[in-house]
Structure formats: structure tokens, C-alpha cells
């Protein structure tokens, strides 16, 4: 898995990257506040769970300084209703096991678009057709090829 972060359209270039990749500089954790460190651990937990469960087209968007709703937006696709539901269930279980059991969830019965709100991190899980229709990446002006960060899985 290649892991990196995409900044929102006008995100400051000083925003920390969430994961060290071979071609990118390592994060200086000493410059982060304790809350930022918790957010990074939470992002990593969610991203690893999604990757382990074969989520597709995973994107992590940095919203720090751009939105008060969250610091990070994670978007991923599942292959079917059942896959989206399983992804959501496994993320919720991982969050609960890690002590973040108060996540809010929407859309679980239909499993077309499931939203998991963990406070500073918001996760959107879609079926591919629904994701293409709503195109959240475009709303946040994230380019498909982006110079920022994406999470690529097969």
C-alpha cells in the first residue's frame, strides 16, 4: 500500500503529512500538538483497516485550517453494498477496540454511502457509482493525480 495525504485546494503547505513514504520526508512528530498525534494515530488506524479489508481508491484529504468540521477526510470505495457495510463494520470495531467507541454513523442500512464521524476524522465509504455521482474529491478540489497524497491499493 502506498500511503499519503492530499491537501485541500488551498491548504497551507506546512500541514503535516500523515505517513512517511519512501519518496517523502518523515514527519517531525515533535512539532505536532498531542491532538495532532492522536489524529495521526486515528487516521493510520482507519487507513490500515480499510487497506486490510481491500477498500478501493482510498483518499485522505487534509482539511486542517480549511474547515471547522474536521481535520481529515478519508474517502474509500467498496465493491458492493455488502463490501461497504463490512468496511464500515470493521472500521467501527477497530475504533471501539482502540477506545474511540463514540463514532457517529449514517447510511449503514442502505450501504450506498456510509459516513463515520470520529470527531476530527470523517470517513466516507461509497459504492463506486455513488462515489462518482457525488464526487466529493472535486468538492474539496483534490485532483485525481494530485501532488498531494493518496492511498493506492490494487
MDTraj code that builds the backbone (N, CA, C; nanometers):
import mdtraj as md
import numpy as np

residues = "UNK UNK UNK UNK UNK UNK UNK UNK UNK UNK UNK UNK UNK UNK UNK UNK UNK UNK UNK UNK UNK UNK UNK UNK UNK UNK UNK UNK UNK UNK UNK UNK UNK UNK UNK UNK UNK UNK UNK UNK UNK UNK UNK UNK UNK UNK UNK UNK UNK UNK UNK UNK UNK UNK UNK UNK UNK UNK UNK UNK UNK UNK UNK UNK UNK UNK UNK UNK UNK UNK UNK UNK UNK UNK UNK UNK UNK UNK UNK UNK UNK UNK UNK UNK UNK UNK UNK UNK UNK UNK UNK UNK UNK UNK UNK UNK UNK UNK UNK UNK UNK UNK UNK UNK UNK UNK UNK UNK UNK UNK UNK UNK UNK UNK UNK UNK UNK UNK UNK UNK UNK UNK UNK UNK UNK UNK UNK UNK UNK UNK UNK UNK UNK UNK UNK UNK UNK UNK UNK UNK UNK UNK UNK UNK UNK UNK UNK UNK UNK UNK UNK UNK UNK UNK".split()
xyz = np.array([
    [0.0842, -0.1171, 0.0000],
    [0.0000, 0.0000, 0.0000],
    [0.0884, 0.1230, 0.0000],
    [0.0575, 0.2179, -0.0870],
    [0.1227, 0.3465, -0.0875],
    [0.0316, 0.4421, -0.0143],
    [0.0847, 0.5128, 0.0834],
    [0.0022, 0.5919, 0.1715],
    [0.0507, 0.7345, 0.1735],
    [-0.0374, 0.8283, 0.1494],
    [-0.0007, 0.9676, 0.1581],
    [-0.1252, 1.0531, 0.1713],
    [-0.1105, 1.1833, 0.1820],
    [-0.2217, 1.2737, 0.2104],
    [-0.2353, 1.3780, 0.1009],
    [-0.3616, 1.4099, 0.0618],
    [-0.3883, 1.5152, -0.0344],
    [-0.4360, 1.6367, 0.0420],
    [-0.3735, 1.7512, 0.0169],
    [-0.4231, 1.8723, 0.0802],
    [-0.5481, 1.9218, 0.0092],
    [-0.6357, 1.9916, 0.0817],
    [-0.7486, 2.0570, 0.0181],
    [-0.6922, 2.1661, -0.0721],
    [-0.7741, 2.2226, -0.1576],
    [-0.7280, 2.3133, -0.2623],
    [-0.6350, 2.4231, -0.2135],
    [-0.6669, 2.4881, -0.1036],
    [-0.5841, 2.5977, -0.0583],
    [-0.5177, 2.5666, 0.0749],
    [-0.4969, 2.4413, 0.1028],
    [-0.4348, 2.4024, 0.2293],
    [-0.2927, 2.4553, 0.2356],
    [-0.2510, 2.5034, 0.3517],
    [-0.1141, 2.5523, 0.3627],
    [-0.0147, 2.4393, 0.3427],
    [0.0975, 2.4710, 0.2814],
    [0.1965, 2.3678, 0.2517],
    [0.2671, 2.3187, 0.3775],
    [0.2437, 2.3844, 0.4904],
    [0.3087, 2.3430, 0.6147],
    [0.2297, 2.2372, 0.6896],
    [0.1136, 2.1975, 0.6356],
    [0.0339, 2.0940, 0.7029],
    [0.1113, 1.9637, 0.7061],
    [0.1092, 1.8936, 0.8194],
    [0.1878, 1.7716, 0.8301],
    [0.1340, 1.6607, 0.7421],
    [0.2222, 1.5831, 0.6869],
    [0.1867, 1.4648, 0.6102],
    [0.1591, 1.3532, 0.7090],
    [0.0632, 1.2646, 0.6781],
    [0.0227, 1.1659, 0.7778],
    [0.1100, 1.0424, 0.7819],
    [0.1770, 1.0102, 0.6740],
    [0.2504, 0.8855, 0.6701],
    [0.3813, 0.9069, 0.5958],
    [0.4861, 0.8452, 0.6427],
    [0.6154, 0.8542, 0.5760],
    [0.6183, 0.7558, 0.4609],
    [0.6444, 0.8035, 0.3418],
    [0.6551, 0.7202, 0.2234],
    [0.7977, 0.7326, 0.1728],
    [0.8426, 0.6371, 0.0964],
    [0.9820, 0.6314, 0.0527],
    [1.0285, 0.7614, -0.0116],
    [0.9426, 0.8274, -0.0897],
    [0.9837, 0.9485, -0.1588],
    [0.9533, 1.0759, -0.0841],
    [0.9008, 1.0682, 0.0365],
    [0.8597, 1.1863, 0.1106],
    [0.9382, 1.2001, 0.2395],
    [0.9516, 1.3236, 0.2891],
    [1.0228, 1.3423, 0.4152],
    [0.9434, 1.2847, 0.5320],
    [1.0145, 1.2379, 0.6328],
    [0.9499, 1.1845, 0.7522],
    [0.8845, 1.2977, 0.8292],
    [0.7851, 1.2654, 0.9087],
    [0.7154, 1.3638, 0.9899],
    [0.7983, 1.3954, 1.1132],
    [0.8078, 1.5226, 1.1468],
    [0.8721, 1.5632, 1.2704],
    [0.7636, 1.5683, 1.3769],
    [0.7476, 1.4597, 1.4513],
    [0.6407, 1.4500, 1.5499],
    [0.6551, 1.5502, 1.6629],
    [0.7751, 1.6020, 1.6856],
    [0.7945, 1.6987, 1.7934],
    [0.7246, 1.8307, 1.7637],
    [0.6975, 1.8591, 1.6355],
    [0.6316, 1.9842, 1.6002],
    [0.4798, 1.9741, 1.6095],
    [0.4273, 1.8549, 1.6328],
    [0.2845, 1.8347, 1.6392],
    [0.2340, 1.8478, 1.7820],
    [0.1113, 1.8969, 1.7951],
    [0.0496, 1.9010, 1.9268],
    [0.0036, 1.7602, 1.9617],
    [-0.0234, 1.7318, 2.0898],
    [-0.0734, 1.5991, 2.1260],
    [-0.1991, 1.5616, 2.0494],
    [-0.2867, 1.6581, 2.0236],
    [-0.4091, 1.6298, 1.9482],
    [-0.3763, 1.5860, 1.8060],
    [-0.2757, 1.6514, 1.7432],
    [-0.2347, 1.6116, 1.6085],
    [-0.1820, 1.4694, 1.6078],
    [-0.1068, 1.4325, 1.7091],
    [-0.0543, 1.2963, 1.7187],
    [-0.1659, 1.1943, 1.7318],
    [-0.2689, 1.2297, 1.8094],
    [-0.3846, 1.1407, 1.8230],
    [-0.4580, 1.1285, 1.6904],
    [-0.4724, 1.2411, 1.6181],
    [-0.5386, 1.2385, 1.4879],
    [-0.4615, 1.1505, 1.3900],
    [-0.3281, 1.1614, 1.3914],
    [-0.2464, 1.0795, 1.3013],
    [-0.2608, 0.9311, 1.3340],
    [-0.2649, 0.8988, 1.4619],
    [-0.2828, 0.7587, 1.5016],
    [-0.4206, 0.7094, 1.4592],
    [-0.5211, 0.7940, 1.4733],
    [-0.6566, 0.7587, 1.4335],
    [-0.6653, 0.7394, 1.2819],
    [-0.6058, 0.8316, 1.2060],
    [-0.6024, 0.8192, 1.0600],
    [-0.5344, 0.6890, 1.0191],
    [-0.4200, 0.6615, 1.0791],
    [-0.3448, 0.5408, 1.0458],
    [-0.4254, 0.4161, 1.0774],
    [-0.4925, 0.4143, 1.1918],
    [-0.5778, 0.3016, 1.2297],
    [-0.6857, 0.2775, 1.1234],
    [-0.7541, 0.3836, 1.0841],
    [-0.8624, 0.3723, 0.9863],
    [-0.8080, 0.3316, 0.8496],
    [-0.7009, 0.3967, 0.8056],
    [-0.6431, 0.3656, 0.6746],
    [-0.5931, 0.2211, 0.6683],
    [-0.5299, 0.1747, 0.7742],
    [-0.4818, 0.0363, 0.7768],
    [-0.5983, -0.0626, 0.7734],
    [-0.7052, -0.0323, 0.8478],
    [-0.8220, -0.1206, 0.8483],
    [-0.8842, -0.1278, 0.7084],
    [-0.8985, -0.0112, 0.6435],
    [-0.9553, -0.0078, 0.5086],
    [-0.8678, -0.0841, 0.4098],
    [-0.7376, -0.0672, 0.4223],
    [-0.6451, -0.1380, 0.3333],
    [-0.6525, -0.2884, 0.3561],
    [-0.6557, -0.3299, 0.4827],
    [-0.6646, -0.4730, 0.5150],
    [-0.7931, -0.5356, 0.4588],
    [-0.9000, -0.4569, 0.4541],
    [-1.0286, -0.5067, 0.4061],
    [-1.0493, -0.4834, 0.2564],
    [-0.9430, -0.4465, 0.1864],
    [-0.9450, -0.4320, 0.0402],
    [-1.0373, -0.3214, -0.0091],
    [-1.0449, -0.2106, 0.0649],
    [-1.1182, -0.0945, 0.0152],
    [-1.0455, -0.0438, -0.1095],
    [-1.1191, 0.0194, -0.1988],
    [-1.0615, 0.0663, -0.3240],
    [-1.0539, 0.2181, -0.3266],
    [-0.9563, 0.2701, -0.3999],
    [-0.9421, 0.4141, -0.4245],
    [-0.9498, 0.4961, -0.2956],
    [-0.8667, 0.4627, -0.2002],
    [-0.8662, 0.5317, -0.0714],
    [-0.7948, 0.6661, -0.0874],
    [-0.8602, 0.7722, -0.0396],
    [-0.8033, 0.9072, -0.0452],
    [-0.8131, 0.9684, 0.0939],
    [-0.7075, 1.0335, 0.1369],
    [-0.7031, 1.1016, 0.2663],
    [-0.6785, 1.2504, 0.2390],
    [-0.7746, 1.3362, 0.2743],
    [-0.7668, 1.4787, 0.2445],
    [-0.7450, 1.5573, 0.3738],
    [-0.6419, 1.6394, 0.3750],
    [-0.6089, 1.7228, 0.4906],
    [-0.6952, 1.8486, 0.4875],
    [-0.7772, 1.8682, 0.5901],
    [-0.8646, 1.9849, 0.5990],
    [-0.8193, 2.0837, 0.7056],
    [-0.7040, 2.0598, 0.7675],
    [-0.6563, 2.1493, 0.8737],
    [-0.6466, 2.2927, 0.8216],
    [-0.7106, 2.3838, 0.8914],
    [-0.7082, 2.5239, 0.8529],
    [-0.8056, 2.5587, 0.7414],
    [-0.8760, 2.4614, 0.6859],
    [-0.9698, 2.4847, 0.5763],
    [-1.1146, 2.4662, 0.6180],
    [-1.1382, 2.3843, 0.7194],
    [-1.2752, 2.3555, 0.7615],
    [-1.2781, 2.3313, 0.9112],
    [-1.3857, 2.3766, 0.9736],
    [-1.4003, 2.3521, 1.1168],
    [-1.4720, 2.2203, 1.1437],
    [-1.5234, 2.1533, 1.0388],
    [-1.5976, 2.0290, 1.0599],
    [-1.5075, 1.9123, 1.0944],
    [-1.3851, 1.9119, 1.0420],
    [-1.2919, 1.8012, 1.0670],
    [-1.1528, 1.8428, 1.0231],
    [-1.0529, 1.7675, 1.0684],
    [-0.9155, 1.7901, 1.0251],
    [-0.8790, 1.7021, 0.9068],
    [-0.9457, 1.5876, 0.8957],
    [-0.9130, 1.4911, 0.7907],
    [-1.0398, 1.4271, 0.7366],
    [-1.0412, 1.4096, 0.6055],
    [-1.1494, 1.3411, 0.5370],
    [-1.0890, 1.2185, 0.4701],
    [-1.1426, 1.1011, 0.4993],
    [-1.0962, 0.9782, 0.4357],
    [-1.2105, 0.9266, 0.3498],
    [-1.1805, 0.9027, 0.2223],
    [-1.2815, 0.8565, 0.1274],
    [-1.2343, 0.7250, 0.0685],
    [-1.3248, 0.6263, 0.0613],
    [-1.2894, 0.4962, 0.0036],
    [-1.4129, 0.4344, -0.0597],
    [-1.3900, 0.3387, -0.1472],
    [-1.4991, 0.2679, -0.2138],
    [-1.4965, 0.1204, -0.1775],
    [-1.6153, 0.0627, -0.1735],
    [-1.6307, -0.0811, -0.1613],
    [-1.6907, -0.1333, -0.2907],
    [-1.6738, -0.2590, -0.3185],
    [-1.7185, -0.3159, -0.4461],
    [-1.8702, -0.3349, -0.4549],
    [-1.9383, -0.3453, -0.3411],
    [-2.0822, -0.3733, -0.3396],
    [-2.1412, -0.3205, -0.2095],
    [-2.2744, -0.3316, -0.1988],
    [-2.3416, -0.2920, -0.0733],
    [-2.2813, -0.3698, 0.0438],
    [-2.2655, -0.4979, 0.0238],
    [-2.2143, -0.5839, 0.1308],
    [-2.0716, -0.5453, 0.1691],
    [-1.9868, -0.5149, 0.0709],
    [-1.8487, -0.4773, 0.0994],
    [-1.8435, -0.3445, 0.1748],
    [-1.9251, -0.2468, 0.1326],
    [-1.9302, -0.1173, 0.2023],
    [-1.9741, -0.1371, 0.3472],
    [-2.0760, -0.2211, 0.3682],
    [-2.1228, -0.2489, 0.5045],
    [-2.0163, -0.3165, 0.5888],
    [-1.9438, -0.4107, 0.5290],
    [-1.8361, -0.4796, 0.6021],
    [-1.7224, -0.3840, 0.6346],
    [-1.6867, -0.2967, 0.5399],
    [-1.5821, -0.1968, 0.5665],
    [-1.6214, -0.1098, 0.6853],
    [-1.7453, -0.0603, 0.6839],
    [-1.7934, 0.0252, 0.7925],
    [-1.7913, -0.0496, 0.9256],
    [-1.8401, -0.1722, 0.9260],
    [-1.8430, -0.2520, 1.0484],
    [-1.7023, -0.2743, 1.1034],
    [-1.6085, -0.3073, 1.0172],
    [-1.4716, -0.3338, 1.0621],
    [-1.4024, -0.2069, 1.1115],
    [-1.4290, -0.0935, 1.0463],
    [-1.3725, 0.0335, 1.0947],
    [-1.4305, 0.0662, 1.2318],
    [-1.5612, 0.0496, 1.2480],
    [-1.6245, 0.0780, 1.3776],
    [-1.5697, -0.0117, 1.4879],
    [-1.5501, -0.1394, 1.4567],
    [-1.4933, -0.2315, 1.5567],
    [-1.3508, -0.1921, 1.5938],
    [-1.2696, -0.1551, 1.4935],
    [-1.1318, -0.1139, 1.5197],
    [-1.1296, 0.0133, 1.6050],
    [-1.2202, 0.1067, 1.5763],
    [-1.2285, 0.2298, 1.6553],
    [-1.2679, 0.1997, 1.7993],
    [-1.3658, 0.1119, 1.8168],
    [-1.4104, 0.0752, 1.9510],
    [-1.2975, 0.0071, 2.0286],
    [-1.2265, -0.0853, 1.9631],
    [-1.1153, -0.1559, 2.0278],
    [-1.0022, -0.0602, 2.0669],
    [-0.9880, 0.0499, 1.9913],
    [-0.8829, 0.1476, 2.0188],
    [-0.9302, 0.2568, 2.1159],
    [-1.0533, 0.2454, 2.1654],
    [-1.1030, 0.3425, 2.2626],
    [-1.1755, 0.4607, 2.2021],
    [-1.2134, 0.4537, 2.0750],
    [-1.2873, 0.5612, 2.0077],
    [-1.4285, 0.5127, 1.9781],
    [-1.4962, 0.4606, 2.0781],
    [-1.6254, 0.3967, 2.0586],
    [-1.7425, 0.4891, 2.0356],
    [-1.7224, 0.6201, 2.0410],
    [-1.8337, 0.7133, 2.0282],
    [-1.8484, 0.7683, 1.8865],
    [-1.8056, 0.6937, 1.7878],
    [-1.8185, 0.7378, 1.6491],
    [-1.9656, 0.7409, 1.6098],
    [-2.0020, 0.8434, 1.5333],
    [-2.1380, 0.8540, 1.4817],
    [-2.1386, 0.7960, 1.3413],
    [-2.2463, 0.7265, 1.3061],
    [-2.2530, 0.6614, 1.1751],
    [-2.3873, 0.6911, 1.1094],
    [-2.3828, 0.7131, 0.9791],
    [-2.5024, 0.7371, 0.8987],
    [-2.4951, 0.6505, 0.7738],
    [-2.6098, 0.6036, 0.7262],
    [-2.6184, 0.5337, 0.5992],
    [-2.5939, 0.3847, 0.6029],
    [-2.5822, 0.3273, 0.7215],
    [-2.5498, 0.1849, 0.7302],
    [-2.6585, 0.0929, 0.6738],
    [-2.7880, 0.1220, 0.6921],
    [-2.8863, 0.0280, 0.6384],
    [-2.8780, 0.0089, 0.4864],
    [-2.8594, 0.1165, 0.4097],
    [-2.8564, 0.1052, 0.2636],
    [-2.7186, 0.0667, 0.2112],
    [-2.6142, 0.1138, 0.2770],
    [-2.4745, 0.0850, 0.2401],
    [-2.4368, 0.1331, 0.1005],
    [-2.5025, 0.2405, 0.0532],
    [-2.4584, 0.3064, -0.0696],
    [-2.3486, 0.4068, -0.0354],
    [-2.3728, 0.4819, 0.0722],
    [-2.2804, 0.5836, 0.1201],
    [-2.2886, 0.5795, 0.2722],
    [-2.1810, 0.5366, 0.3349],
    [-2.1761, 0.5296, 0.4808],
    [-2.0787, 0.6359, 0.5294],
    [-2.1240, 0.7173, 0.6243],
    [-2.0412, 0.8211, 0.6825],
    [-2.0120, 0.7844, 0.8276],
    [-1.8854, 0.7872, 0.8646],
    [-1.8439, 0.7609, 1.0028],
    [-1.7742, 0.8867, 1.0527],
    [-1.8304, 0.9481, 1.1553],
    [-1.7761, 1.0717, 1.2115],
    [-1.7082, 1.0391, 1.3443],
    [-1.5760, 1.0544, 1.3477],
    [-1.4993, 1.0257, 1.4686],
    [-1.4448, 1.1571, 1.5263],
    [-1.5139, 1.2675, 1.5005],
    [-1.4677, 1.3960, 1.5510],
    [-1.3796, 1.4654, 1.4485],
    [-1.2495, 1.4611, 1.4686],
    [-1.1575, 1.5284, 1.3778],
    [-1.1307, 1.4498, 1.2495],
    [-1.1763, 1.3274, 1.2426],
    [-1.1616, 1.2451, 1.1227],
    [-1.3007, 1.1993, 1.0791],
    [-1.3324, 1.2247, 0.9521],
    [-1.4602, 1.1822, 0.8958],
    [-1.4301, 1.0857, 0.7816],
    [-1.4987, 0.9707, 0.7818],
    [-1.4771, 0.8663, 0.6819],
    [-1.6021, 0.8535, 0.5957],
    [-1.5834, 0.8562, 0.4637],
    [-1.6921, 0.8340, 0.3681],
    [-1.6628, 0.7046, 0.2943],
    [-1.7548, 0.6097, 0.2998],
    [-1.7414, 0.4830, 0.2282],
    [-1.8538, 0.4752, 0.1259],
    [-1.8182, 0.4521, 0.0004],
    [-1.9140, 0.4545, -0.1094],
    [-1.9112, 0.3263, -0.1909],
    [-2.0229, 0.3006, -0.2592],
    [-2.0187, 0.2121, -0.3742],
    [-1.9643, 0.2978, -0.4879],
    [-1.8914, 0.2410, -0.5844],
    [-1.8261, 0.3219, -0.6881],
    [-1.9204, 0.4156, -0.7647],
    [-2.0411, 0.3690, -0.7985],
    [-2.1347, 0.4526, -0.8744],
    [-2.1786, 0.5746, -0.7932],
    [-2.2019, 0.5542, -0.6660],
    [-2.2456, 0.6630, -0.5782],
    [-2.1318, 0.7621, -0.5582],
    [-2.0111, 0.7110, -0.5429],
    [-1.8947, 0.7986, -0.5272],
    [-1.8749, 0.8843, -0.6515],
    [-1.8885, 0.8255, -0.7687],
    [-1.8732, 0.9011, -0.8931],
    [-1.9811, 1.0088, -0.9046],
    [-2.1033, 0.9775, -0.8603],
    [-2.2133, 1.0734, -0.8680],
    [-2.1888, 1.1946, -0.7780],
    [-2.1498, 1.1709, -0.6520],
    [-2.1316, 1.2813, -0.5571],
    [-1.9962, 1.3492, -0.5699],
    [-1.8946, 1.2782, -0.6124],
    [-1.7627, 1.3329, -0.6432],
    [-1.7096, 1.4279, -0.5349],
    [-1.7008, 1.3787, -0.4143],
    [-1.6549, 1.4598, -0.3005],
    [-1.5135, 1.5131, -0.3215],
    [-1.4282, 1.4366, -0.3859],
    [-1.2916, 1.4839, -0.4112],
    [-1.2936, 1.6159, -0.4883],
    [-1.3854, 1.6293, -0.5828],
    [-1.3941, 1.7535, -0.6603],
    [-1.4433, 1.8683, -0.5731],
    [-1.5350, 1.8396, -0.4817],
    [-1.5853, 1.9437, -0.3915],
    [-1.4696, 2.0051, -0.3135],
    [-1.3765, 1.9195, -0.2705],
    [-1.2618, 1.9679, -0.1942],
    [-1.1438, 2.0002, -0.2852],
    [-1.1675, 2.0049, -0.4171],
    [-1.0675, 2.0413, -0.5174],
    [-0.9424, 1.9562, -0.5092],
    [-0.9606, 1.8277, -0.4958],
    [-0.8482, 1.7356, -0.4944],
    [-0.8364, 1.6788, -0.6345],
    [-0.7196, 1.6975, -0.6942],
    [-0.7017, 1.6465, -0.8299],
    [-0.6851, 1.4957, -0.8274],
    [-0.7227, 1.4318, -0.9376],
    [-0.7127, 1.2861, -0.9461],
    [-0.5675, 1.2405, -0.9369],
    [-0.4776, 1.3131, -1.0012],
    [-0.3374, 1.2741, -0.9955],
    [-0.2668, 1.3426, -0.8801],
    [-0.3153, 1.4567, -0.8392],
    [-0.2681, 1.5334, -0.7244],
    [-0.1210, 1.5251, -0.6898],
    [-0.0672, 1.6365, -0.6471],
    [0.0694, 1.6361, -0.5983],
    [0.0692, 1.6040, -0.4506],
    [-0.0487, 1.5970, -0.3927],
    [-0.0627, 1.5673, -0.2512],
    [-0.0570, 1.4187, -0.2268],
    [-0.1491, 1.3695, -0.1507],
    [-0.1358, 1.2319, -0.1050],
    [-0.2609, 1.1496, -0.1288],
    [-0.2406, 1.0313, -0.1770],
    [-0.3475, 0.9351, -0.1946],
    [-0.3043, 0.8035, -0.1380],
    [-0.3984, 0.7193, -0.1153],
    [-0.3689, 0.5860, -0.0691],
    [-0.4074, 0.4944, -0.1833],
    [-0.3122, 0.4258, -0.2391],
    [-0.3394, 0.3407, -0.3542],
    [-0.3381, 0.1958, -0.3150],
    [-0.4413, 0.1252, -0.3532],
    [-0.4451, -0.0198, -0.3375],
    [-0.4832, -0.0772, -0.4719],
    [-0.4658, -0.2064, -0.4890],
    [-0.4942, -0.2639, -0.6194],
    [-0.6352, -0.2506, -0.6527],
])
top = md.Topology()
chain = top.add_chain()
for i, resn in enumerate(residues, 1):
    res = top.add_residue(resn, chain, resSeq=i)
    for name in ("N", "CA", "C"):
        top.add_atom(name, md.element.get_by_symbol(name[0]), res)
traj = md.Trajectory(xyz[None], top)
